Amino acid sequence: MSEGDSKSKQKKTPSMMMRCPHCHTSLEWQSNNPYRPFCSQRRRDADFCNWANQENVISGNSTYDDLLSEDLISDETKDKNF
């Protein structure tokens, strides 16, 4: 058996396919892709801009978060008074 035959009979690891979170283009997951999970630098930058412009947000209860923030601020001012 020649070297070429043995390579063709080796089992190939199945590739993992994924979608770019920005444009949903199907692409193969590669650990050497510097833009992963995005398909390109452009898509990665566009996603970053969306977060920076607050077009993407993590949902939560803003009323609850605001209440906790006020508690922290009031605790800090109480500590300064002592």
C-alpha positions as CSV (number, residue, x, y, z in Angstrom):
1,M,0.0,0.0,0.0
2,S,1.4,3.4,-1.0
3,E,1.5,6.5,1.3
4,G,-1.3,8.1,-0.8
5,D,-3.6,5.1,-0.3
6,S,-3.0,5.1,3.5
7,K,-3.9,8.8,3.7
8,S,-7.1,8.4,1.7
9,K,-8.2,5.5,4.0
10,Q,-7.6,7.5,7.2
11,K,-10.7,8.7,8.9
12,K,-11.2,12.5,8.7
13,T,-12.4,14.3,11.7
14,P,-15.8,15.7,11.0
15,S,-15.7,19.4,10.8
16,M,-17.8,21.5,13.0
17,M,-20.0,24.0,11.2
18,M,-21.3,27.1,12.8
19,R,-22.9,30.4,11.8
20,C,-21.4,33.8,12.1
21,P,-23.4,35.5,14.9
22,H,-23.6,38.8,12.9
23,C,-24.5,37.8,9.3
24,H,-25.4,34.1,9.9
25,T,-23.0,32.9,7.1
26,S,-22.3,29.2,7.5
27,L,-18.6,28.5,8.1
28,E,-16.3,25.8,9.5
29,W,-15.0,26.2,13.0
30,Q,-11.2,26.6,12.9
31,S,-9.1,27.3,15.9
32,N,-6.7,29.3,13.8
33,N,-9.4,31.7,12.6
34,P,-8.5,35.1,14.3
35,Y,-12.0,36.4,13.9
36,R,-13.9,33.4,15.4
37,P,-16.8,33.2,16.0
38,F,-17.2,35.8,13.3
39,C,-16.5,35.2,9.6
40,S,-14.3,38.3,9.1
41,Q,-12.8,41.3,10.7
42,R,-15.6,43.5,9.3
43,R,-18.3,41.4,11.0
44,R,-16.3,41.4,14.3
45,D,-16.0,45.2,14.2
46,A,-19.6,45.6,13.3
47,D,-20.6,43.5,16.3
48,F,-18.3,45.6,18.6
49,C,-19.8,48.8,17.3
50,N,-23.3,47.5,18.0
51,W,-22.3,46.8,21.6
52,A,-20.5,50.2,21.9
53,N,-23.6,52.1,20.6
54,Q,-25.8,50.1,23.0
55,E,-27.7,48.5,20.1
56,N,-27.0,45.2,21.8
57,V,-27.8,44.9,25.4
58,I,-28.0,42.1,28.0
59,S,-31.6,42.1,29.3
60,G,-32.2,42.5,33.0
61,N,-34.5,44.2,35.4
62,S,-33.2,47.8,35.4
63,T,-35.4,48.8,38.3
64,Y,-33.8,46.1,40.4
65,D,-30.4,47.1,39.2
66,D,-31.0,50.8,40.0
67,L,-32.2,49.9,43.5
68,L,-29.0,48.0,44.2
69,S,-26.9,50.8,42.8
70,E,-28.5,53.3,45.2
71,D,-27.9,51.0,48.1
72,L,-24.2,50.8,47.2
73,I,-23.9,54.6,46.9
74,S,-25.7,55.2,50.2
75,D,-23.4,52.6,51.9
76,E,-20.3,54.4,50.6
77,T,-21.5,57.8,51.9
78,K,-22.3,56.3,55.3
79,D,-18.8,54.9,55.6
80,K,-17.3,58.3,54.8
81,N,-19.3,60.0,57.6
82,F,-17.7,57.8,60.3
